[in-house]
Amino acid sequence: MIFMVNIEIGRNEAGQRLDRFLKKYLAEAPLSYIYRAIRKDVKVNGRRSTGDSVLKEGDMVTVYISDDKLADFVRKPEHRKVKRQFKTAYEDDNIIAVEKPFGLLTHGDRTEKKNHLANQVIDYLIEEGSYNPRLEKTFTPAPVNRLDRNTTGLVLFGKNAPALQQLNRAIRERKAVGKYYLTITSGEMEKGLVLKDRMVKDGDRNIVSLTEDGSGKTMETVARPIITGNGFTLAEIEILTGRTHQIRVQLAEAGYPLIGDPKYGDSLMNRKAKSRWGLGAQLLHAYRIKFGNPGGVLEYLDGLEIKAGLPEDFKRIAESIFGRDATGI
């Protein structure tokens, strides 16, 4: 039996191309079916449309589809409750900034599909009532920055589609969202560093290498020493691009490897850090986000600064090296 399915476009679907909306709504359908349906079985506001047509809030998309295909192609909303491990640093109607703890993935991967930060935040938003997956056609809240499993600190999520799109645009255009980290490096950094390199990633080994022939993606990082002494530097790091392992590989190449970093760090120093402080991974904390004016629905964030407190291990090691003044950042 052929059904006529009417889908009213809300604010979380508006602004998408018709073909991209249908790829999400009919998530299990092959692409060949999607494009054939657009030609024959889909109307927008009662008229034929093309795949690149941009949907507006209030539009009515009508899909003529058999009951068996509808059952097979529409992904059922599913959410498995997970234990919450993050802290909330800031939240309003559009965004939420959370503090990711050590050892937690930002997104799921082949080894962990359930208990990761994105699922924990979605679970929280469902509980507080700001996100209902059963009422959404295609939208899911998502992070706009990603931290490595053993990097701690702020991860920023868009709670609705306009906010998520605006955040992604501001980050992509390198304006209005400043991201700052704290780390402790081996070596005393006498002055600030402006690091510009190009990189390639080995996906099989999950490791990044710098290139010298102009190939690869650009990386830009600014490092500013806060406290130096005893052969170490407490540094603030600003990233202007968001590449995999960017801070870790660039500072190592500059002669200031992060203490505890098993991939890019100094092996002798890492053994000493393990023996002295029990440190087995890089000491890197995303501690501050500062907004310029991201524009659009988020223009009210202009000037807002969000901070995450130092993890206890970071604080303990910083005090051990630099004294108690190091904890007043």
Salt bridges, closest charged atoms under 4 A:
ASP19 OD2 - ARG17 NH2 2.72
GLU28 OE2 - ARG75 NE 2.85
ASP59 OD2 - LYS56 NZ 3.95
GLU91 OE2 - LYS159 NZ 2.86
ASP123 OD1 - HIS79 NE2 3.38
ASP123 OD2 - LYS81 NZ 3.58
GLU127 OE2 - LYS81 NZ 2.25
GLU127 OE1 - ARG84 NH2 2.99
GLU128 OE2 - LYS159 NZ 3.41
ASP148 OD2 - HIS245 NE2 3.87
ASP148 OD2 - ARG248 NH1 3.16
GLU173 OE1 - LYS175 NZ 3.27
ASP202 OD2 - ARG205 NE 3.01
GLU220 OE2 - ARG174 NH1 3.01
GLU236 OE1 - ARG224 NH1 3.29
GLU236 OE2 - ARG288 NH2 2.82
GLU238 OE1 - ARG224 NH2 2.80
ASP261 OD1 - ARG248 NH2 2.77
GLU305 OE2 - ARG288 NH1 2.77
GLU312 OE2 - LYS315 NZ 3.70
ASP313 OD1 - ARG316 NH2 3.27
GLU319 OE1 - ARG324 NH1 3.42
